[in-house]
Amino acid sequence: MNMIENSMFEEEPDVLDLAKETPAYPLDPDDMVYEPRSSRLLVRGLGENDMDEEEEDYESSARLLGMSFMNRSSSLRPSASPYARQEQSSSCTMPSNRTLLLGVFVLVVVASVAMVIYFLPKCTLTKEGCHTVNTSMELIYPRATNGELFPWTSLRLPVYVQPVHYDLLIHPNLTTMTFQGTVSITIDVLNDTKNVILHSSGLQITNVTVQDKEVKKLEYQPWQQIALKFPEDLKKGQTYVLTMEYSANLSNSYSGFYNSSYVDKGGNKRVLAATQFEPLAARKAFPCFDEPALKATFLIKIKRETGYISLSNMPKVLLTVLNAVLDEFEKSVRMSTYLVAFIVANFTQINQIASDTLVSVYAVPDKVDQLDYALGCAVKLLKFYNTLFGIKFPLKKLDLVAIPDFLAGAMENWGLITFRERTLLVGNHSSLMDKQVVASVIAHELAHQGNDFLSMRFKSLAEDSLNSSRPISTEVATPEQVEEMFDSVSYEKGASTLLMLSSTLTEEKFYKGVSEYLEKYRNMNTDNEDLWNSFPQEEYNVVDMMNTWTLQKGFPLVTVNRTGAQVSVSQEHFLLKVNKTAKSSDLWHIPLTYVNDSCSTSPNCTQLFLLKDKTATFKVPKNVKWMKFNFRNNGFYIVNYGEEGWRALIEAVKENHEVLTPEDRASLINNLFALSRLGKLSFKQVMNLLVYLEHENHTAPLTEALYQLDRIYRLLDKRQDLLASSMKNYILNLFVDKMNSQSWEQDLPLSKQELRSALLEVACRYGQKNCTDRAEHVFLQWVASNGTERIPGDLMKVVFSVGAQSNAGWEMLLQTYTHSIVDADRRKMLAALASSQDVRKVLLQESLQGSYVKTQELPLILHTVCRNFAGHLYAWDFVKENWGKITQKFPIGSFAIQDIIMSTTSYFSTERLLWEVENFFRSRRDKSSKMRCVHEAMETIALNIQWMDSNLETLRKNL
């Protein structure tokens, strides 16, 4: 018996090692591609490889065993229906019951013995015993493209092989739009293994050698993995060099090594090739271990034609001219594959030395006059960060490159930062708002930490209040899940929690901790707690506190009740939910900051109380009239003051709004709207606070109120509800004096430009006559000057949008857009063109095709079209009809796809449209139905329906 059990579970020799190397990562059932061994009988003769004798023996036995079970189960059933008439036999007499039972027993025993003998494998009674196949392997390992079992079962790579260094030679052909490459990867082996698993996507690998010996390659395309199989073990502790030759087409999307083009002043089409590897696209350019933790050094060589330049992460050290030019770059610092970058193009540049680093800014030759501002910003910021963090920039050179066709805003590749043209280039007459975009993007990419503004934090709170949100730190497995990590939770919420920590510890202690963290873990992999442990832990346990903000989704609602000197505070998960019974027991460590009527506008006025439990109490002086929590909205939470607390605060603001900082006034407005949406307050209480706005002149509170009210108007308008007109009039009456007082000619300080742009954009979109008349006048002056008349940059979008409503104006804008070389101006023209009430003119097809409107602009166009009643359903139909083409251009889960889905659905508020969205994504055969943003979209629609149904009566009574 033991012999039989052992032989049944003995593994094939070539499968044994694979089982040992199987990781503990779970398989995604939707990604698993395998077939049970028995199913192979059905495809014999359809190209299946011949099986060896042991497999055939096993499968024959399995088939017969299955038949025996089938026969046995059938023998337990009556041989005929009880309703069928049975013929009686007259040839013999019926035996006695005892004889019958004895006969049946003998037959069963004989049959059982015969079956055991028959079905036992022929080797069972031999001295040697059986060597059967482990059938579980077939159920674990997927099939490679050639039909063999692929020796790995996880989307994540194994950890027993580590890359150390890459030698990479790339040769792009910009005529055929193909490239060839050779990569040699030095690896360390941590455990004996016959297999090396790494990534490859879309590459035709023609030759694979290890230590100059050819090895077998298998490919599993669904997971973008290849396996190199060796006849003998690679030994633990040894170093090996894997070399692969390959070729591929340059990508026609925005990831990997992709082709781009532009038209110069002479009307000539120019081509180039650039990279975008974040998050998972280095594997599209060369075989590699494409996970961030698997860092290595890189030595890159680029073969190119004359007439082009090449750039990479490191300085160029060697140039060789043969039949083509070969550029060789210095060995890089140790880095992740997603930070590798190279470009082949005919760019021009300007440069300057800063702190021993050569800083260069590159663009197409026609735009060399737009590089100065970016260079000045980069030089100043590099010096600033060197001082702030006490760490010198480690590279000898830093290139900033404007790519004509680039989907992301920018990408922080080591030593070679790539940008959209609008986020790097500044024209001679660009506005302060345009310059601010460039400066902030450069600052973000150089430091790669988020310096986010108040309005962005408010929007992040709104998105994080949904049940479909996620923690900042989230386990991911699939490429689509990785793509979806690039969202407001990672960026805006991540930055907001760091701002909260900084304001809790003080800036001095915060930056000291960041500097120590950067120095200690330079060129290493880290996790959350490595950063939190770098901060002083004397006053607060930073690790425990920050884990509550990064390891659980959402944020808290803090409820305050005060009775005399005693203040009671409690916390709960601020969760907008369609299902009112859904509850969350999550708790946060909340650094509650607060001020009161005796001192309220200076940071020195703030008090701090750490709320760790569900409820807590503390004392304040009895004569305190009101309290404002979350000073300057530096914390990532919302506060409800109860009826009395809100009454006291609103009265104080109405009496003198400057008793609070502008950020605090904006946060009161934001919190009231959020609590109204949650159902904690009525919309009438919101309107009660907004009365004070007639005295408000600061940008932050005014733009927050305008944004929140306009959102409600859009919901009503797209529902075709009669209340939309009343809502529009309410907004115009509230802001009309401020709208009419805005100038149309002169340049203003940056904050005033933001306010002017926001006010006039709403006024003209609502058809306020003063605004539309003035905008049309400015537009006609611009047309008469043949586009040379200067319009303040912050007013361009407003003026162009009004002008684009006429046929002649739209055509003039299109012509100017086609020939303009200032990307910031072009985007304003494009948004205006897409704002046309004639949906035949909104350029959706042109953008998707990438003709004279680049495909990278499709999300912007859809976003603009959806803002208007005339276009919002047209845009949704366009997305449905072209979904296949859209997902070919933008990866599923990417920020562009998230933006497209949310733009086209976020203002839906009817059951019919909710059903339509749900049904559309449920019917997809791709992985889009699993995207978190799809669930967020459906949740948002359901909440819109709920809010509208709950508040329509209040709106009717108060508007």
N, C-alpha and C positions, 0 to 999 in steps of 0.2 A: 504493500500500500504506500509506504513512504517513497519507494522507488517511482511509483506511478505519479504521485504528487510532485516530486522533484522534477521529473522529466516534463510534466505538463507546464511548469512555470520556468523552465530553463530558457534563457534568452539566446537568440542567434548571436554568434560572435561579433558581427558587425553592428549589432544594435545595442550590445551591452554597454559600451562606452557612452553611447548617446543618452541612455537612461540616467547614467551617473551625472551627466552634465545638464540634465533638465532642471530649469530653475523653478522657483516657487511662484512664478508669476502666473496669474490666471489667464486662460485664453478667452478672448471675446468670441462668443458663439457665432456672431455674424461674420467674423473674419476667418473663422476656422474653415479650411477647405480640406476635406479628407473623405475617404469612402471606406466603409467597413470591408474587410478582406473578402467576405462572402460575396459582396457586390461585384467583385472583379470577375466572377464567373459570367456575369451578364455582358461584359464588354470584351471578352476574349475574341480575338479575330478582328477587333476594331482598332488595332495598333498597340494593344497592351503587350508589354514585354513578356517573354516566356518565363514561367516560374521554375524554380529549381525543384528537385524531387521532393524535398521535405515539405515545401509549400504545397505541392500537388497532393501529397499524401494527406496533409492536414486538411486541405480544402475538400478532398473527396470524403474524408471522415466526417467533416463538419456537415457536408451536404446530406450524407446518409443519416447522420445523427438527427439532423433536422427532420428528415423523412420519417425516422422511427418515432419521433415525438408526435409527428402529425398522425401517423398510423395508430399510435397508442391512444391519442386523444379521440380519434374517430372510433376506436374499438369500445370506448366507454359510452358511446351514444347508441341508442337503439338502432338496429339495422334497418328498421322501416318505421314509417310514421304510425302512431297508434290508431290513426283514423283510416289506415289502409287495411283492406280485408286480407287475412292470412289463410293460405291453403293448409289443410291438415294432411299429414302424411299417413298412408295406410299400409306402408311396407314393413313397419316394425312397431314394437310396443314401446311405450314410454318407460325409461329406466326409473328405478326408485330414486327418491331424493338423496339418500345416502350415497348411492353409486354415482349419481350425477356430481355431487359435491366432491367426492374423491377423485373423479376423473378430471374435473376442472382444476383441482389443486395440482395433480401430477402434470398436467399440460402447462400450467403456469410456471412450475419449477423447471421443467425441461426447456421451455421457451426462454426463460430468464438466463439459464446457463448458456444456452446457444447464443443468445444476444451478447452476453459478456464476452464469450470466446470470439464471436464474429467481429465485434466492434473494437475490441482491444487492438491497438496498433501491433503490427507483426513483431515489433522489437520488444514488446512488453515482457515476454517470458525469456528473453535472451539474457546473457550475462552482461552485455553492454548497456542495455536499457535504451530508452527513447531520447531523441533530441528534437523536441517539438518547438514550434515557433511561438514567441510571445505575441499573442494576438492584440494585446493592449497597445503595442507600439503603433499599430495601424490607426487606432482611435486617437492617438496623441499627436503624431507627426503629420504635418500637412504635406502635400505633394509639390515637388519642384516642377518647373516648366517641362522637364523631360520625362515626367512620370515617376521618377524615383522619390522615395521619402526624403523630405528635407529635414536635416538633423537639428532642428531647433524649434521651439514651441512658444516663443514669446515675442511681442513687439519690441521689447527692450533687449539690448544686446547682452551676451554673457559677460561676466566680470573677470573671467579667468585669462583673458587676453587684453593687454593694455597697449595702445599706440604710444610711441615715444617720439617719433620724428617722421615727417613726410618730405620726400623729394618729388616735386611736381613739375612736369613740363606740359604746357598747354600751347596748342597751335590753332587759333581760330582762322577760318577762311571766311572773310566777310563778303565774298562773292557768292559762294554756295550756301552760306549760313550754316556751316558745319564746323566741327572742331575735332581735333585729335589730341590724345593725351597719353602720357606715361606717368604712373605714380609708383614710387617705391616707399613702402611703409615699414619702418623699423618697429617691431613689436616685442614686448616682454611677455613671457608665458608664465602664469602664476600657478597653473595646475597642468599635469600631463593631459594632452588632448590630441585627437586626430582631426579636429575640425576648428576652423576659424570662421566666425560669423561677422560680417560687416554689412554696410549699406551700399546700395547702388540703385539708381532709378533712371531708366531710359538710356543706359549706356550699353553699347555693343562691345563687350570685353572679348578681345581676340586671343590674348595670350596671358597665362598666369604662371609665374614661376616663384619658387621659394628657394633661396640660396642657389639660383640658376637651374633648379630642377622643376620640370613642368608638374603641375598638380591639377586635380579635377575640380571643376567649378559647378555648383548647382545654384539655381536662382529661384526665389519665391517672390513673385512680383507683388502680390497683395500687401506684403509687409516691406517691400523695397529692400529685401535682404539677399545677400549671396553667401554661400558656404563654400569654403575651400576645404577639400577632403584630402587627407594625407594617408599614405599607406602605412606609415609608422607614426608613433606618438611624437608630437613636439614636446620636449622635456621641460618640466618645471624648472624655473630659474634661468633658462636659456633665452637668448635674444635671436630673432630671426628677421629676415628682410623679405617682405612680400612685394613682388613687382607685377604690375598689370598694365597692359596696353589696351587702349579702347578708343572708340570714336562715338560721336553723337551729333544730333542736330542742335544748333543753338535754340534755346527755348523761345517760343513766341508768346509766353505769358510774362509775368513779372517776377518769376522766381528762378533760381538756378543761374546758369550762365546764359543770358538772354540777349537777343538782338534788339537794337533800338535804332531810330532814325530821326532825322529832322530835315527841314528844308532851309537852306541858307538864303542870304539876301539876293543872290543871283538866281534863285529858283531851282537850284540843284539839290537833289536828294543826297544826303550824307548818312552813312551807316556807321554803327559802332556796336561794341559788345561790352556788357557790364554784368556784374554779379549782384544778386540779393539772396543770401543764404539763410537768413533768419526766417523761420525757426528750423526748418528741416530740409533745406534745399542744397546743401553742399554736395549731397549724394547725387545730385543731378549733374554735377560738374566733374567729380572724380570719385572713385570708390573710396570709402572712408568709414571711420567709426563716428557716425554723425549724431552723437549725443553730447550735450554740453560738458558733462563731467569728464569725458574722455579727452583731456587736453593733450596737446603735443606741440612741438616746434615745427615750422614749415620753412622749406627753402624752395622758392618758386622761380621758375624760368618761363618766359613767354616768348614764343616765336611769332613774329608779326611781319607784315609787309611794310615797305618804306612808305612814308606819307602819314603814318599813324604814330602815336606814342603809346606806351604801356605804363600802367601804374599798378602797384600792389601795396600790401601793408607796410613793407619795409623799404628803405632807400635802395636805389639801384647801385650795384657795385661793378657790373661788367656788361659791356655791350659788344657783341660779335656780329660782324656782317659777312654772311656767306651768300647764298642765293636769296636769303631773307635775313631779317634782323633777329638776333637772339638776345633778349634782355634777361639778366640774372639779378635777383634781389638778395639782400642779406638774409641770413637765417633769422627767423622771427622769434619773438618772445613766446613762451608757452601759452597757448590759447585754445579756445574751443573752435571747432570747425565752422560754426555759424558766423564767426568773426573774420574768417578768411575773405579776402576780396581781391579782385583784379579787373582792370578795364583796358580795353584797346579802342582808341578813338583818336580823332584829330582835334583835341582840345588845346586851348591856350591858357596861360596862367600868369598870375602875379604872386610875389612872395615877400616875406620879411622874416628876419630872425627874432625870436622871442624866447628868452631864457634858454639859450643854446639849442633851440629847436627851430628848424626851418619850417615856417608855416606858409603853405601855398594854397591858393584858391583857383580852381579850374572851371572853365565853361567852354561852350562852343565859341569859335573866334568872333562871331558877330556880336557877342554879348560881353566882350572883355571890359567895356566901360561900366559894367554893372557889378564888378567884383570888389571895388574898394571898400565899401561899407562892411562886407562880410569879413574881409581880411582884418580891418581895424578891430571889429568885435572879437574875432578869434584870438588875436594877439593879446588884447586886454584880458579876455576871460582866461586864457592859458596862464598868464601871470597871476591872476587873481586866485585861481584854483591851486596853483603851486604854493601860494602863501597860505590860503585857507586851510588846506589839508596837511601842509608840511611835507608833501611828497612831490618830488620833481617829476614832471612828465617823462616817462622812461624811454621814449623813442627820439631819434635824431631828427625825424621829420614828421609833419602832420599835414596831410592833404585833405582839403574840403572840395568836393566835386559836385557840380550841378549836372544832373542827368536829365536830358530832355524828356525821357519817357520813364517815369519812376513812380511806383504805386504808393510806397510809404512816404511819410513826411520827410524822414531822414533815417539813416542807419549808422550805428556807432562802430563800424568796423575798425579794428586796431590800426591807427595810423592812416586810414583811408576812409574818411567819413563821406557817405554819399547822401545827396539831398535831391528833393524836387527843386526845380528851378525857382519856384515862387518862395521857397523857404531859405534860399541862399542869395538870390540876386536882387539887387535894389537899383532901380533906375534913378536918373538925375532928379526926377520930380516925384518920386515915391513919397507917400504920406508917412507920418509918424507911426500910424497903425501898421503899415507894411514893414517898416523898419523894426517895429517891436516884434513882429512875427519872426523875422530873420534872427534878431538878437536872442530871443527866447529859445528858438530851436537850436542854435549853435550852443547856447549855454547848457541846454538839456543834453545834447549829444556829447559834449566835452566831459561833463561830470557824470552823465547818465544817472541822474536822480531827478525827481520831478519837482520843479518849482511851479506849483499850480495856483491858479487864481481863485477867488471866492466863488464866482459863478460856476466854475468847474467842480468845486466841492459840492455845491448845491445839486448839480446834475448827477454827481456820483451818489449822493444820498438817495435821490429818487430811484436810480437803477438798483441800488443795493437794498431797497425796501421791498423788493419782490421775492416771492418764494423761489423763483427760478435763479436767484443769485447764487453765488458760491463763495467759499472762503478765499482769502488772498492766497494762502498756501493750499494747493489742491493736488491730489494725486492724478496724474494723467497717463494714458496708455496709447491712445490712437493719435495719428497725425492731426486729425480733425480737432481733438481735444486740446492738443498743443496749440493749434492755430487760435482757438477760442480763448486762450489765456491772454492774448493781446487785446485787452478790453479795459473798460473804465475801472474795473475792480483792481486790476494789476497796477494801472497807472494813477488814476485820480484818487482812488481809495488808498492805495499804497502810499502815495505822497501825503495824503491827508493824515494818515496815522503817524507818519514820521513827523509831520508838523505838530501834531498833538504831543508826541513824545518830547520834541524840542522845547515846546512851551512849558511842559511839565518839569523838565530837568534844568532848564535855562539853555540858551543857545551856546554858551561857552562850554558847558559840560557835554552837550550833544555833539558839537563838532570835534571836541577832544576824543570822544568815544568813536566817532566815525573815522578819524585819522588813525587811531590805534587799530581799529578793525582792518582798514585798508593796508596798513603796514604789516600787520601780523599775518594776514591771509593773502598776501600778494601772489598772484598767479596760481592760487589754489582754489579748490571747490569748498563751498561753505553751505550751511543751512541757516535757518532763521535764528536759532539760539546762539550761533557764533556772533552774530551782530548784537543781539540783546545783551549777551554777556560782556560785550566791550564797553558798556556804559556803567557808570557807578551804581552800585546796588545798595548804598547805605540807607537812603531815604525810602526808596521804593524797590520792590522786587521787579525789576524791569522784565525779566524773562516771563514770570507769571502774568504780569500785566499785559505784555504785548502778545503773548500766546492767545489770550482771549480775543484779541482783535484780528489775528491772522489765521487762526485755526478753526474759526466758526464764521458762518456767513452772517450778513446783516449787521445791524447796529442797534443800540438801545434807545428806547424812549424813556426819558427821566421825568417823572411826575413829582412836582413840588407842592407841598402844602405847608403853610405857616400859620401857627397860632401863637401870637405874641412873640416871645423870644425863641420858641422852639420851632425848628424847621424839620419836617419829615420829607425824606426823599425815597423814592422807590424806582426800580427799573424793570422793564420788560422789553421783549423783542419788538421793535417797530416793524410790523409786518403787515403790508397791504395784502389782504387775502379775500378771495371770492368766497371760500368756505369759512364762514365765521366761526366754526367750531375748531378749526385748526389752531393749535397752541404750540408754543416753544418755551422750553425751560432754560434756555441759554442765559448765562449771566456774564457780564463784563466787569473788568476792573476799570472804572471810569474816573479819570482825574477831573472832578467837577471844579471848574473855576467860576467865581461869581463876584459881582460888584453890587453896590446898593446906592441909594440916593445920596449918601454922604460923600461918596467918592466913586466915580464911575467911568471916567474916560482915559485914565492913565494905567499902564501896566502895573504901576506900583499900588494901585487900588485893589488889585485882585487878591482874593482868598482862594485856597485850594482845599478840597475835601475829597479823599479817595473813597469812592463807593464800590465796595467789592461784593456786598451781599444784596439780597433782594430788596431789603429796606434798611434804613438807618436814620438816625436823628442827630442834630447838632444845634448849638445855640448861637443866636445873633443878638445884638442889642435890641431892646424892646421898642426903641423909637424909630427903627428902620421902617420906611414907608413902602418901599418896593425892592425887589431883588431881581437882577438879570444874570442868568447863568450862561455858561459857555462864552466867556469873554472873547470878543472879536471872532467868534465862531471858529476858534482854533481846535476845538474838539469835534469828533465825528459822532455826534449824537443830536437828538432833537429833544426839546424841553416843553412840557406842558405845565403851566402854572396854576391850573384850576381857575374857576370863575373869578374869584377875588384877586388872585395874582395877576391875571390878564387885565382885569379892570384897572388895577393900580398902574400897571405898565403902560397901557394904552392912554390913560389920562395924562401920565407924565410926558409921554411923547407928544401928545397933542398940545400940551402946555408949552413945552420947549423940547423940540426933537434933538437938540444938541446935547442933552444930558446923557446921551448914548453915542458911542462912536458910529460912524457910517456902517461899519461891518456889523455892529450889533443891531442897528436898525434894519439892515438887510436880512439878518438872521431871524428877527422877529417876524418879518413878512414871510420868509420862507417857511418857518415853523408853523405859522398859522395856516397857510395853504396845505402843508403836509398833514396837519391834524384834521383839517376839514376833509381831506381825501380819505383819511383813516376813519372818519366818522366820529371823532372825539369832540369836534366843534362844528358849529353851523357856519355856512358861508356868510351869514349876516354878521358874525363876529369878525370875519376877515374884512368885510367892507367897513366895519366900524373903525379899524385901525387905518385903512387906506385914506380916510378923510384927511389925515395929517399931511399927505403928499403935496398938497398945494403949497406947503412951506419948504418942501424938500428940494435941494439943488444938487445933492451928491449923486454920482453915477451909480454906485453899487445898489442902494435901495430902490432907486427909480427903475433901473433896468431889471431888477428882480421882480418888482411888481408888474412891470410891463410884460415880461416873459410869462409869468403865471397867468395873467388875465388873457393874454393873447392865446395861450394854449386852450383855455376854456372857449374862447370865441371860435377857434378852429374846429373844436369838437362839435359845437352847435351848428356851425356853417356846413360842415360836411354831412351832418344829419339832416340838413335842410330844415332845421327847426326855426320857427318864427322868432324865437328868442335871440337868434344870432344878430338880428338888426338892433335889438335893444342892448345887447352886450357890446356891440360895436359903438353905439352912441355913448354908453356908460364910460368906456375906455377913452373915447375922444374927449368927452367932457372933463374927465379926470386929468388929462394930459394936454389939453388943447393950448393952454397958455404957454406951456413949455415948448410945444411943437412950433407955435407961431413965432416964438422969440429966438429961434435958432438962426444963425447967419448962414449964408450960402456961398460966401466968397473966401473969407479969410481962413488961414490956418489957425488951429487952436491947440492948446496943450493936449496931450494924449488922452487923458481921462475925459476931457470935454468932447474930443472927437468920438470916443466910444458912445457917449450919451447922445450926441447929435445924430450919429448914424442910426442908433436904435430908434430914437423918436421919429425921425423923418422916414425911416423905412416902414414903420407901422402906419404913419399918417398917410403916406402915398399909397400904400397897399390897401388901406381902408377907403381910399378915394376922397380924402379930405382936400377940398378944392384949393386952398392956399398952397398946399404942398404940391399937388399935381401941376398946378399952373406954373409955379416957380421952377419945378424940375423940368417941365417941358421947355420953358424959356432957356434954361441953361443948356439943355440938350440941343436945341436948334442953333444956339450960338456955336456949340461945338461942331455941329454938322456944317455950318456955314464956313467955319475955319478949316474944313477938311480934316478934322480930327486933331488940329494943332492947339486949339484953345485949351488952356489948362483948367481941369476940374479938380478941386481938393480930393485927395485919394479916398477919404472916408465917405465922400458923397457920390463917388462914381457909380456904385451899385444902385443907389436910389435913382440917380439921373438916368442911367442906362435902362433900368427896368421900366421907367415911365416911357422913355423914348421907344422901347422895343414893342410897345403895344400897337403902334401903327406899322403898316406894311413897309413904308419907305424907311422908317427908323430901324426896323428889324433888319432889312437888307443892308443898310449902311453899317450897322453894328457887326453883321456877319462878315462883311468885307474887311472892316478894320480888324476884327478878331483874327482873320486868316493871315493878315500881313504883320500884325504887331509882334514885337520880339520881347516885350516886357511881360513876363508871365503873370505877375500880380494883377496887372490891368486886364490881361486876357481872361483870367478867371472871373473877374467882375463882369466883363462883357458876356461870358458864357452863361453865368447865372442869370443875367438879364434876358438873354436870348431864350433860355429855358423857362422864363416866367411868363411867356406869351400865353394869352388866353386861347389862342388857336393851337390846339395840341398837335397839329400837323407840322408845327415849326419848332418843336422842343428838342430836336436833335438827338433823340434816344437811339434810333437806328444808326445814325452817323457815328455816334460814340462807340456803340457796340462793335461796329465794323472797323473802327480805328482809322477812318479816312482822313478828313481834315480836322476832326475832333478826336483826340487820343482817347483810347479806351480807359485810361486811368481816370478820366473825368466822368465816367458813367455814374458813380455814386453821387457826385456833386449834382449832376443834372437831375437824377431821380429825386434827390432830396429837395431840389428847387421845385420840380413839377408837382410833387406831392403837397406842397404848401398851399397850392391854389385849389379851389373847388373844381375848376374846369379840368384839372389834370390828375387828381389823385386816384380816381378809378382807372383812368387810362394807363397810368404808371403801373398799377397793380396788374392789369391785364398784360402789359408789356413784359413784366417780370415772369408771369406764368408762362406766356407763350415762348419766351426766349431763355427759360431757365437752363436748358442744356448748354447753350452757347455761353451764358453768363458764368456757369461753373467751370467751363473750359478756360475762361480768362482769369477767374479769381478762385483760389482754392476754397473748398468747402470749409467753413469755420473761420476763414480769414476775416480781418477787420472790415474789408470791403464788403464781403457777403453779409456780415452782421449789420453794417450800415444800410445796405440795400433793403434787407428784410425789415428793419425797424423803421426806416424812412417811409416805406410804402404801406405799412400797416398800423403805425402807432396812433393814428387819428381815427381809426375805425371805431365805431361804437354801436353797432347793431348786431343782433343775433345772426342775421343772414351772412354778414361779412365774417364773423367769427367762425361760423361753420365752413365758409368757403376757404379761409386760410387753413383751418385744421385739415380739411379734406384734401387740399392741394398738397400739403407736405406729407400727409399720411400716404398718399398715392405715389410718392417719389420712389424710384428704385435706387437712388443714390443714398448717401448717408446724411442728407440734409435734415431728414425728419428727426434725427437724434441730436441736432445742434441745440445748445442751450438757448441761443438767441431765438429759435423757433418757439420754444416754450415761453420765453420771455414775451414774444410778440403776442401769443395767444392769451397769456395772462394779462398783458396790458389792455388788450381789447375787452376782455371780460371785466376788468376793473373800470374801464371807461364806461361800459354799459351800466355797471353798478352805481358809479358816481352820478351819472346823468339821471338815472331813474330816481336816485335819492334826493337830488338837489334841484330838479326842474321846478318844483313848486316854490321853493325858496327864491329861486331866480325870478320867477314870474312876479312874486310879491315885492321884490326889492329893486328890480332894474327899472 
